[in-house]
Every structure is written in C-alpha cells, then in structure tokens.
Amino acid sequence: MNTLDFHLDGLKPADESPGYAYNHPWENDFQLISRHDVGERSFIIAFDKTATWDYPNKANIVSFDIDRDSSRGLFSMHREQHATFVFAQNWLINRSCPPNALAPVFEIPRPADELSLRVEDRIRRSGESLEVADYRVIDSSDTEGWSIAVDSQAKELPVRLFLETLQPDQFTYTVREGAFADHSAADYWLEHRSAPLPEPPEYRRDADALRTSAALARSTTVPAVTAAGVLAAASAATAALSQPDRGQSL
C-alpha cells in the first residue's frame, strides 16, 4: 500500500475560510500514485479510495498542488478530480510541474501501442485547451472509460472523445481519440457504435503531409538541400505516424 503524506505537520492553512475544515482531505482516503517535490512544493496524483462507495461515476483520480511556507507556518492546497491519470498529469503540468516528473510509484497497466502513447502525450501537453465536459470512470470490473472534452484549439470538429480500453489479461490499455461536431454526436457514437471512431482531421492532414513529403523526396528535380530537408521531415513524420490503425476503437 502506497501511503500518502501531505507533510503538513505544524502548518496551518493559508485560507481560513469556513468551508476549509469540511473540504480538507484525509490522507488515509487516498492511495499515492505519483509524486514530485520541489523544495516546499508538492505535486501529487492519488487514487481516491472513497470513490467506489460514493455516488456513481465519481472521478476517482485526484491531483494535488501543495505549497508550504514553513517560515510562516502556512500552506496552501489546490486539488482537482479526474477520470484518468493522464488528465491529472495535464492539470499539474499546467501548474508548472515538469512534464516528465510524474511517473507512477508502482506498476500500473501500460499503453499497448505507439498510438496510445501519442494520444496520451497530446493530452499531457495540451495546456488548457482541452476542457473536459463529461466522462465515465473505469472502476471495479469495468474495462472501458472515456472523457469528452472540448478542444479550444481545434479548427474542425472541436468535441473530442478519448476512449480508454483495458486489456486485463495483458495488463495493458489503449487510448483512442475521436472527433465530433458537438457533444450529442459523441454521445450518439458511444451509444450505438455503428461505425469506427471518427479520427480527428489533424490525423488526415498529417497523413497527407507524409505522402507529399515522400513524393517530393523521390523527385530527381528537387535541389539537394531541399531534398535533404524533405527526407528529414518524412523520416520524422513516419516515426510519428507509424501506427496504421490510428483512430480505430477496439
């Protein structure tokens, strides 16, 4: 069991609002998943053990940003609940936690393929452009969860569905991103599953760019310097788009 310690002994909350005592989290309600300490500041991701017997579909991942001022005997705490680990990472990264500093402290299911890694990295580094509007958590015997988010940076189909599917026997999972015009369209797809998860327009543009780069690289009329640049771009694009089944749900 990975215990959680906020290291608040002898400190008082900087915010003495009347609701603080009610909202203050109890450390033994959480199981530590990831932690990064910088001086007197802690970035923490934990599993909320109370979520399983609270209201249905309660977000069970919690991120904490704790800032201590031992010279004044004070601390501040900000927290947010999430349906998935990667969105918890995103929230802390947006609060200045280093992007690569939140590895789990124990073994958890690992991404099953390169596309899952790419989709998670997109979420992790998306800044505040993805605003989660709805979700379904993975809990107990569930093998599927999802988050619906609005992408403020998307020029087309701004509602994005991030579908996470577990493979318990292999201790892995996949994450796929789908793009929709609005929330109701995403809900309809989730309910009916009558077609593959529609891939984001950016995926198609990246594929077109790869084909164009490859065609230019084969041309004998391209000047040497330009050809070298195109070949480098094609190599990078090939590595980024090496998963042939992108955009497909399981």
C-alpha positions in Angstrom: 0.0 0.0 0.0 1.4 3.4 -1.0 0.5 5.8 1.8 0.1 9.5 1.2 1.7 12.1 3.4 1.0 15.8 2.7 3.8 16.8 5.2 1.6 19.4 6.8 2.6 18.8 10.5 2.8 22.1 12.3 1.4 24.1 9.4 -1.9 25.9 9.2 -3.9 26.6 6.0 -3.3 30.0 4.5 -7.0 30.1 3.6 -9.0 30.1 6.8 -12.4 30.1 5.0 -15.3 28.4 7.0 -15.6 25.6 4.5 -12.0 24.6 4.7 -12.4 22.1 7.5 -15.2 20.4 5.6 -13.3 20.2 2.4 -9.9 19.2 3.9 -8.9 15.8 2.5 -7.9 12.9 4.9 -4.7 11.3 3.8 -5.8 7.8 4.5 -8.6 8.2 2.0 -6.0 8.2 -0.8 -3.5 5.8 -2.3 -0.4 7.5 -3.7 0.1 7.0 -7.5 2.7 9.7 -8.3 4.6 12.5 -6.6 7.1 15.2 -7.4 8.6 17.5 -4.7 10.3 20.8 -5.5 11.5 22.5 -2.3 8.4 23.1 -0.2 6.0 22.4 -3.1 4.5 19.0 -3.9 2.7 17.8 -7.0 0.7 14.6 -6.2 -1.6 12.2 -8.0 -3.6 9.8 -5.9 -6.4 7.3 -6.1 -9.5 8.3 -4.1 -10.4 5.1 -2.3 -13.8 6.6 -1.2 -15.0 6.9 -4.8 -16.0 3.3 -5.1 -18.7 3.7 -2.4 -19.6 7.4 -3.2 -22.1 8.5 -5.8 -22.0 6.6 -9.2 -19.3 7.5 -11.7 -17.4 9.7 -9.2 -14.0 10.7 -10.6 -11.5 8.6 -8.7 -8.2 10.2 -9.6 -7.2 13.3 -7.6 -4.3 15.7 -8.3 -2.9 17.9 -5.5 -0.8 21.0 -5.7 0.5 21.8 -2.2 2.7 24.8 -1.4 4.2 25.2 2.0 5.7 28.2 3.7 7.4 26.8 6.8 8.8 30.2 7.8 5.3 31.5 8.3 3.8 28.1 9.4 1.3 28.1 6.5 0.4 26.0 3.5 -2.0 26.3 0.5 -3.6 23.3 -1.2 -5.3 23.1 -4.6 -6.8 19.9 -5.9 -8.9 18.6 -8.8 -10.6 15.3 -9.6 -10.2 13.5 -12.9 -11.4 10.3 -14.6 -8.0 9.3 -15.9 -4.3 9.6 -14.8 -3.2 11.5 -17.9 -5.7 14.3 -17.4 -4.4 14.5 -13.8 -0.9 14.9 -15.2 -2.1 17.6 -17.5 -3.6 19.6 -14.6 -0.4 19.5 -12.7 1.8 20.3 -15.7 -0.4 23.4 -16.2 0.5 24.4 -12.7 4.3 24.2 -13.5 5.1 20.6 -12.7 7.7 19.3 -15.1 6.0 17.1 -17.8 8.2 14.0 -17.2 8.2 14.1 -13.4 5.0 12.2 -12.6 5.9 8.6 -13.2 3.8 6.1 -11.1 5.4 4.8 -7.9 4.0 1.3 -8.5 3.3 -0.8 -11.6 0.1 0.1 -13.4 -1.2 -1.1 -16.8 1.0 0.2 -19.6 0.0 1.6 -23.1 -0.5 -1.3 -25.6 0.8 0.6 -28.6 2.5 3.6 -30.1 -0.8 5.4 -30.9 -1.9 5.2 -27.2 1.4 6.8 -26.2 0.9 9.6 -28.8 -2.7 10.3 -27.7 -1.7 10.5 -24.0 1.2 12.8 -24.8 -1.1 15.0 -26.7 -3.4 15.2 -23.6 -0.5 15.7 -21.3 1.0 18.6 -23.2 -2.3 20.2 -24.4 -2.1 23.1 -21.9 -5.6 24.3 -21.0 -7.0 23.8 -24.5 -8.9 20.6 -23.5 -11.9 21.2 -21.2 -13.5 18.0 -20.0 -17.2 18.2 -20.3 -18.2 14.6 -19.4 -16.6 11.3 -18.5 -17.0 7.7 -17.4 -14.5 6.3 -15.0 -13.0 2.8 -15.1 -13.9 1.2 -11.8 -14.1 -2.3 -10.3 -14.6 -4.8 -13.2 -15.0 -2.2 -15.9 -12.7 -2.4 -18.9 -13.7 0.9 -20.7 -13.8 4.5 -19.7 -13.8 7.8 -21.6 -13.6 11.5 -21.4 -15.4 14.0 -23.7 -13.5 17.3 -24.0 -13.9 20.5 -26.0 -10.7 21.4 -27.8 -10.5 25.2 -28.0 -7.6 24.9 -30.5 -9.4 22.7 -32.9 -10.5 24.4 -36.1 -12.8 21.5 -37.1 -14.8 19.0 -35.0 -13.9 20.5 -31.6 -15.6 17.9 -29.4 -13.1 15.1 -28.7 -13.8 11.7 -27.3 -10.8 10.0 -25.6 -11.7 6.3 -25.3 -9.6 4.1 -22.9 -9.9 0.4 -23.1 -8.2 -2.1 -20.7 -6.9 -5.5 -21.6 -6.7 -7.0 -18.1 -5.1 -10.3 -19.2 -2.2 -8.4 -20.7 -2.0 -5.6 -18.1 -2.2 -3.0 -20.9 -4.7 -0.5 -22.3 -5.3 1.5 -25.5 -6.4 5.2 -25.8 -8.0 6.5 -29.0 -9.2 10.0 -29.9 -12.3 10.6 -31.9 -13.6 14.0 -33.3 -17.2 15.2 -33.4 -19.1 18.3 -34.3 -20.9 18.5 -30.9 -21.5 16.7 -27.6 -24.6 15.0 -28.8 -22.8 13.4 -31.8 -20.2 12.0 -29.4 -23.0 10.6 -27.1 -24.7 9.0 -30.1 -21.5 7.3 -31.2 -21.0 5.9 -27.6 -24.5 4.6 -27.5 -24.6 3.0 -30.9 -21.0 2.1 -32.0 -22.3 1.6 -35.6 -19.1 3.0 -37.2 -15.4 3.2 -36.3 -14.4 6.0 -34.0 -14.1 9.0 -36.4 -10.5 10.2 -36.5 -9.6 13.8 -35.9 -9.0 15.9 -39.1 -5.4 16.5 -37.9 -4.7 12.8 -38.4 -5.7 13.0 -42.0 -3.7 16.2 -42.6 -0.6 14.5 -41.1 -1.1 11.5 -43.4 -1.4 13.8 -46.4 1.7 15.6 -45.4 3.6 12.3 -45.1 2.6 11.2 -48.6 3.5 14.6 -50.1 6.9 14.6 -48.4 7.6 11.1 -49.6 6.7 12.0 -53.2 9.0 15.1 -53.1 11.8 13.0 -51.7 11.6 10.7 -54.7 11.7 13.5 -57.2 15.1 14.0 -59.0 14.3 17.6 -59.8 14.4 18.7 -56.1 17.5 20.6 -55.2 19.9 18.7 -52.9 19.4 20.9 -49.9 15.6 20.9 -50.2 15.6 17.1 -50.7 17.6 16.6 -47.5 15.1 18.7 -45.6 12.2 16.8 -47.1 13.8 13.4 -46.3 14.3 14.5 -42.7 10.7 15.7 -42.4 9.5 12.4 -44.0 11.5 10.4 -41.5 10.1 12.3 -38.5 6.6 12.0 -39.9 7.0 8.3 -40.5 8.1 7.8 -36.8 5.1 9.9 -35.6 2.6 8.1 -37.8 3.9 4.5 -37.5 0.7 3.1 -36.2 -1.5 2.0 -39.1 -4.8 1.7 -37.2 -4.9 5.1 -35.7 -8.4 6.4 -34.9 -9.9 2.9 -34.7 -11.7 1.9 -31.5 -11.4 -1.7 -30.1 
